[in-house]
């Protein structure tokens, strides 16, 4: 079998409860225990399939993940913000993307599972993704986000949204697609993340990312989720196969706690050792792959008042700057620009806009989701 990325490895098999000897290869797929299907009769005719947009055949056999899907990762494509909103443009987009991924990146097929055009057309990306969505059991192993390709559904959105806002048609389709994915894979609105929550990238763009709380709220309403069923905080589950700005935040905090860790956004050996030692010292189950679990975040991140200084403040300023608050400098001193940026972020997530860095504010800073963001205005 061919893998675009190596993370369908020992960890994937162990998390699925399978050893390598227990996995059977059937054609180009992994055989795994039968999973309950969500709604095999779901109407997905509004998604343009690979055959319908004329996709090339994959260059290598594709595989189905052996572990459950636990999140959606949203991207922008960093393509031009075209004004052609037609279906013809959407099909051209799907073909251009596949050509780039197969010929430029040397991937087996389109990297993401689904693609949304600026006109709001939704297309299957990686072949087999639509069939798996219909079944709602396991996903195609993808190539959109190394470290997350076996457990996240990737959605690419046409355009570049560092400073521009996506069209309403695109946003409407994103909400519809995310709602459907949640229904079929038994996910929730708080399982929607951005690419840069797990990778060092400008994707999905600062302006688009500001809309994520709104997108999640719309999905939440369509799903009819009870607010009581939303966790107080849904932290990003970072582990040793990812690298992102949020990893650097964790490194700042580990350094603050006394570990010899360099804040560099790479989940390196020193970070792995520090995370595992912190977990052991705080009575938290030690994860074999140093996953920064919710309890790990909650014990690691100190609540900060407005007179705070040092490494935790640098962590706050760094992540604010990365996520679009260009006026914030990384000085380690809590200043007026930092306060204003924090208050803006708190308002976006439905938190008290007092500028204090509570545990929930930390969660929102590093890409997590808080229950307050789903409350009615």
C-alpha positions as CSV (number, residue, x, y, z in Angstrom):
1,X,0.0,0.0,0.0
2,X,1.1,3.6,-0.6
3,X,0.6,6.3,1.9
4,X,0.9,10.1,1.1
5,X,2.0,10.5,4.7
6,X,3.2,8.0,7.2
7,X,0.9,8.6,10.1
8,X,-1.2,5.5,9.5
9,X,1.4,3.8,11.6
10,X,1.7,1.9,14.8
11,X,-0.3,4.6,16.6
12,X,-3.2,4.5,14.2
13,X,-3.4,0.7,14.5
14,X,-3.0,0.7,18.3
15,X,-5.7,3.4,18.7
16,X,-8.0,1.2,16.6
17,X,-7.3,-1.7,18.9
18,X,-5.5,-3.6,16.1
19,X,-1.9,-4.9,15.9
20,X,-0.3,-5.1,12.5
21,X,-0.9,-8.8,12.5
22,X,-4.6,-8.3,13.0
23,X,-5.1,-6.0,10.0
24,X,-6.1,-7.5,6.7
25,X,-5.6,-5.8,3.4
26,X,-8.6,-6.0,1.1
27,X,-7.7,-4.5,-2.3
28,X,-6.5,-1.0,-1.4
29,X,-8.4,-0.8,1.9
30,X,-7.7,-1.8,5.5
31,X,-10.2,-4.2,6.9
32,X,-11.5,-3.1,10.3
33,X,-14.4,-4.2,12.6
34,X,-17.8,-3.1,11.4
35,X,-18.9,0.3,12.6
36,X,-22.4,1.6,13.1
37,X,-23.6,3.5,10.0
38,X,-25.0,7.0,10.5
39,X,-27.6,7.4,7.8
40,X,-26.8,5.4,4.6
41,X,-30.0,7.0,3.1
42,X,-28.8,10.6,3.5
43,X,-29.3,12.8,0.5
44,X,-25.8,13.8,-0.7
45,X,-26.8,14.5,-4.3
46,X,-25.8,18.2,-3.9
47,X,-22.1,17.1,-3.6
48,X,-20.5,16.8,-7.1
49,X,-18.7,13.5,-7.2
50,X,-15.2,12.8,-8.6
51,X,-16.8,11.1,-11.6
52,X,-19.1,14.1,-12.2
53,X,-16.3,16.6,-12.3
54,X,-14.0,14.3,-14.3
55,X,-11.3,13.5,-11.8
56,X,-8.2,11.6,-12.8
57,X,-7.8,8.2,-11.3
58,X,-5.5,8.1,-8.3
59,X,-1.8,7.5,-9.0
60,X,-1.6,4.9,-6.2
61,X,-4.1,2.8,-4.2
62,X,-6.0,4.8,-1.6
63,X,-6.8,3.5,1.9
64,X,-9.5,3.8,4.5
65,X,-8.5,4.9,8.0
66,X,-8.7,2.3,10.7
67,X,-9.5,4.9,13.5
68,X,-12.6,7.0,14.1
69,X,-12.9,10.5,12.7
70,X,-12.8,13.0,15.5
71,X,-12.7,16.4,13.8
72,X,-13.2,18.6,10.8
73,X,-10.3,20.8,9.6
74,X,-11.1,23.8,7.4
75,X,-8.7,25.4,4.9
76,X,-8.5,28.1,2.4
77,X,-6.8,27.2,-0.9
78,X,-4.7,30.3,-1.3
79,X,-6.1,30.5,-4.8
80,X,-7.3,33.8,-6.4
81,X,-10.6,35.3,-5.2
82,X,-12.3,34.9,-8.5
83,X,-15.7,36.5,-9.3
84,X,-16.8,33.6,-11.5
85,X,-19.2,31.8,-9.2
86,X,-20.4,29.3,-11.8
87,X,-20.5,25.5,-11.7
88,X,-18.1,25.5,-14.6
89,X,-15.6,27.4,-12.5
90,X,-16.1,25.0,-9.6
91,X,-15.3,22.0,-11.8
92,X,-12.2,23.8,-13.1
93,X,-11.2,24.4,-9.5
94,X,-11.5,20.8,-8.6
95,X,-9.4,19.8,-11.6
96,X,-6.8,22.4,-11.0
97,X,-6.5,21.4,-7.4
98,X,-6.1,17.7,-8.2
99,X,-3.4,18.5,-10.8
100,X,-1.5,20.6,-8.3
101,X,-1.7,18.0,-5.6
102,X,-0.8,15.0,-7.9
103,X,1.7,16.7,-10.2
104,X,3.2,19.3,-7.9
105,X,3.0,17.7,-4.5
106,X,3.3,14.1,-5.9
107,X,0.3,13.0,-3.8
108,X,-1.8,10.0,-4.9
109,X,-4.9,12.1,-5.4
110,X,-6.5,15.4,-4.2
111,X,-5.4,16.0,-0.7
112,X,-8.6,17.0,1.0
113,X,-11.9,15.2,1.2
114,X,-14.1,18.0,0.0
115,X,-13.8,21.3,-1.9
116,X,-16.1,24.3,-1.8
117,X,-16.1,26.9,-4.6
118,X,-16.7,30.6,-4.1
119,X,-20.0,30.1,-5.7
120,X,-21.0,27.6,-3.1
121,X,-20.6,24.4,-5.1
122,X,-19.4,21.4,-3.0
123,X,-17.3,18.7,-4.7
124,X,-15.7,15.5,-3.6
125,X,-12.0,15.8,-3.4
126,X,-10.2,12.6,-2.6
127,X,-11.9,9.7,-4.4
128,X,-13.9,7.6,-2.0
129,X,-14.7,10.4,0.4
130,X,-18.3,10.7,-0.7
131,X,-18.9,7.0,-0.4
132,X,-17.4,7.0,3.1
133,X,-19.5,10.1,4.1
134,X,-22.6,8.2,2.9
135,X,-21.6,5.2,5.1
136,X,-20.5,7.4,8.0
137,X,-18.1,4.7,9.3
138,X,-14.5,5.5,8.5
139,X,-12.8,8.2,6.3
140,X,-10.4,8.0,3.5
141,X,-6.8,8.6,4.6
142,X,-6.0,12.0,3.2
143,X,-3.1,14.4,2.7
144,X,-4.4,17.8,3.8
145,X,-2.9,18.0,7.3
146,X,0.1,15.7,8.2
147,X,-0.5,14.2,11.6
148,X,-4.3,14.4,11.2
149,X,-4.9,12.7,7.9
150,X,-6.3,9.5,9.4
151,X,-8.8,11.2,11.8
152,X,-9.9,14.5,10.3
153,X,-12.1,15.4,7.4
154,X,-10.4,18.2,5.4
155,X,-12.4,20.9,3.6
156,X,-10.7,23.2,1.2
157,X,-12.4,26.5,0.4
158,X,-11.6,28.4,-2.9
159,X,-9.9,31.7,-2.3
160,X,-7.5,33.5,0.0
161,X,-8.8,34.9,3.2
162,X,-5.9,36.6,5.0
163,X,-7.6,39.9,4.6
164,X,-10.8,39.2,2.5
165,X,-14.0,37.6,3.7
166,X,-15.5,34.5,2.0
167,X,-18.7,35.0,0.0
168,X,-22.0,34.1,1.7
169,X,-22.6,31.3,-0.8
170,X,-19.4,29.6,0.3
171,X,-20.2,30.1,4.0
172,X,-23.7,28.7,3.5
173,X,-22.3,25.6,1.8
174,X,-19.6,25.2,4.5
175,X,-22.2,25.2,7.2
176,X,-24.3,22.6,5.2
177,X,-21.3,20.4,4.6
178,X,-20.0,20.6,8.2
179,X,-23.5,19.8,9.5
180,X,-23.7,16.7,7.2
181,X,-20.3,15.5,8.2
182,X,-21.2,15.9,11.9
183,X,-24.4,13.9,11.4
184,X,-22.7,11.1,9.5
185,X,-19.6,10.8,11.6
186,X,-21.3,11.6,15.0
187,X,-19.3,14.8,15.5
188,X,-20.4,18.1,17.0
189,X,-19.9,21.7,16.1
190,X,-17.1,22.0,18.7
191,X,-15.1,19.5,16.6
192,X,-14.5,22.1,13.8
193,X,-11.0,23.5,13.7
194,X,-8.7,25.5,11.3
195,X,-5.6,24.2,9.5
196,X,-3.2,26.4,11.5
197,X,-4.4,24.9,14.7
198,X,-2.4,21.8,13.7
199,X,0.2,23.1,11.2
200,X,2.5,26.1,10.8
201,X,0.7,27.8,8.0
202,X,-1.3,31.0,7.2
203,X,-4.3,28.8,6.3
204,X,-7.2,29.3,6.7
205,X,-6.5,33.0,6.8
206,X,-7.0,35.4,9.7
207,X,-10.2,37.0,8.3
208,X,-11.8,33.6,7.6
209,X,-10.8,32.3,11.0
210,X,-12.6,35.1,12.8
211,X,-15.8,33.7,11.3
212,X,-15.3,30.2,12.7
213,X,-17.3,30.9,16.0
214,X,-20.1,32.0,13.8
215,X,-19.8,29.0,11.5
216,X,-19.8,26.7,14.5
217,X,-22.9,28.4,16.0
218,X,-24.8,27.9,12.8
219,X,-23.8,24.2,12.7
220,X,-24.7,23.8,16.3
221,X,-28.2,25.2,15.7
222,X,-28.8,22.9,12.6
223,X,-27.7,19.9,14.6
224,X,-30.1,20.8,17.4
225,X,-27.5,20.2,20.1
226,X,-28.3,20.9,23.7
227,X,-25.9,23.4,25.2
228,X,-25.6,21.1,28.2
229,X,-24.0,18.5,26.0
230,X,-21.2,20.8,24.9
231,X,-18.0,20.4,27.0
232,X,-16.9,23.5,28.9
233,X,-13.8,23.4,26.7
234,X,-12.8,21.4,23.7
235,X,-9.0,21.8,23.4
236,X,-7.1,20.9,20.2
237,X,-5.6,17.5,20.7
238,X,-2.0,18.2,19.7
239,X,0.4,15.3,19.6
240,X,4.0,14.6,18.5
241,X,3.2,14.3,14.7
242,X,2.0,17.9,14.4
243,X,3.6,21.3,14.5
244,X,1.7,24.6,14.8
245,X,1.6,28.0,16.5
246,X,-0.4,26.3,19.3
247,X,2.5,23.9,19.9
248,X,4.7,26.9,20.5
249,X,2.2,28.2,23.0
250,X,2.5,24.9,24.9
251,X,6.3,25.2,24.6
252,X,6.3,28.7,26.2
253,X,4.2,27.3,29.0
254,X,6.4,24.2,29.5
255,X,9.4,26.6,29.6
256,X,7.6,28.7,32.2
257,X,7.1,25.5,34.3
258,X,10.8,24.9,34.3
259,X,11.4,22.6,31.3
260,X,14.3,23.1,28.9
261,X,12.1,23.5,25.9
262,X,12.7,25.9,23.0
263,X,9.5,27.6,21.7
264,X,9.9,26.8,18.0
265,X,6.4,25.4,17.0
266,X,8.0,22.0,16.3
267,X,6.9,19.1,18.4
268,X,10.4,17.9,19.1
269,X,11.9,15.3,21.4
270,X,12.4,17.8,24.2
271,X,8.7,18.8,24.0
272,X,7.6,15.1,24.0
273,X,9.6,14.4,27.1
274,X,8.4,17.6,28.9
275,X,4.7,16.9,28.1
276,X,5.0,13.3,29.4
277,X,6.8,14.4,32.5
278,X,4.2,17.1,33.2
279,X,1.5,14.5,32.8
280,X,3.2,12.1,35.2
281,X,3.8,14.8,37.8
282,X,0.2,16.0,37.7
283,X,-1.5,12.6,37.9
284,X,-2.6,12.8,34.2
285,X,-2.5,9.6,32.1
286,X,0.8,9.7,30.2
287,X,0.1,9.5,26.5
288,X,2.5,7.4,24.5
289,X,2.6,10.1,21.8
290,X,2.6,13.0,24.2
291,X,-0.8,14.2,23.2
292,X,-1.6,17.5,25.0
293,X,-4.9,16.4,26.3
294,X,-7.5,18.6,27.9
295,X,-6.3,17.9,31.5
296,X,-2.7,18.7,30.3
297,X,-3.7,22.1,28.9
298,X,-5.8,22.9,32.0
299,X,-3.0,22.3,34.5
300,X,-0.3,23.8,32.2
301,X,-1.9,27.2,31.5
302,X,-1.9,29.7,34.3
303,X,-4.7,32.2,34.7
304,X,-3.2,35.7,34.1
305,X,-4.2,39.1,35.5
306,X,-3.4,42.3,33.7
307,X,-0.2,42.8,35.6
308,X,1.3,39.5,34.4
309,X,4.7,39.3,32.8
310,X,7.1,36.8,31.4
311,X,6.8,33.6,29.3
312,X,3.0,33.1,29.6
313,X,2.4,36.7,28.4
314,X,4.8,36.0,25.5
315,X,2.7,32.9,24.6
316,X,-0.4,35.0,24.6
317,X,1.1,37.8,22.5
318,X,2.7,35.3,20.1
319,X,-0.6,33.5,19.3
320,X,-2.6,36.7,19.1
321,X,-0.1,38.1,16.6
322,X,-0.1,34.9,14.5
323,X,-3.9,34.9,14.3
324,X,-4.3,38.4,12.9
325,X,-3.6,40.9,15.7
326,X,-0.7,42.5,14.0
327,X,-0.5,45.3,16.5
328,X,0.5,43.0,19.3
329,X,4.2,42.6,19.9
330,X,5.8,39.7,21.7
331,X,7.4,41.6,24.7
332,X,6.4,39.5,27.7
333,X,4.8,42.6,29.2
334,X,1.0,42.9,29.3
335,X,0.3,46.2,27.4
336,X,-2.7,48.0,26.1
337,X,-2.5,46.4,22.6
338,X,-2.5,43.0,24.3
339,X,-5.6,43.9,26.3
340,X,-7.5,45.2,23.4
341,X,-6.7,42.1,21.3
342,X,-7.7,39.8,24.1
343,X,-11.0,41.6,24.6
344,X,-11.8,41.3,20.9
345,X,-11.0,37.5,21.0
346,X,-13.1,37.1,24.1
347,X,-16.1,38.8,22.5
348,X,-15.8,36.5,19.4
349,X,-16.0,33.5,21.6
350,X,-18.8,34.7,24.0
351,X,-16.4,35.1,26.9
352,X,-16.4,38.0,29.4
353,X,-14.3,40.7,27.7
354,X,-12.3,41.6,30.7
355,X,-8.9,41.1,29.2
356,X,-8.0,38.5,31.9
357,X,-6.5,35.2,30.6
358,X,-8.8,32.6,32.1
359,X,-8.6,28.9,31.3
360,X,-11.4,29.3,28.7
361,X,-9.5,32.3,27.2
362,X,-6.4,30.1,26.8
363,X,-8.6,27.5,25.1
364,X,-9.9,30.0,22.6
365,X,-6.4,31.3,22.0
366,X,-4.9,28.0,21.1
367,X,-7.7,27.1,18.7
368,X,-10.1,25.3,21.1
369,X,-13.8,25.8,21.5
370,X,-15.6,27.0,24.6
371,X,-19.2,26.3,25.6
372,X,-20.0,30.1,26.0
373,X,-19.5,30.5,22.2
374,X,-22.8,28.6,21.6
375,X,-25.0,30.7,23.9
376,X,-27.7,32.8,22.4
377,X,-26.9,36.5,22.2
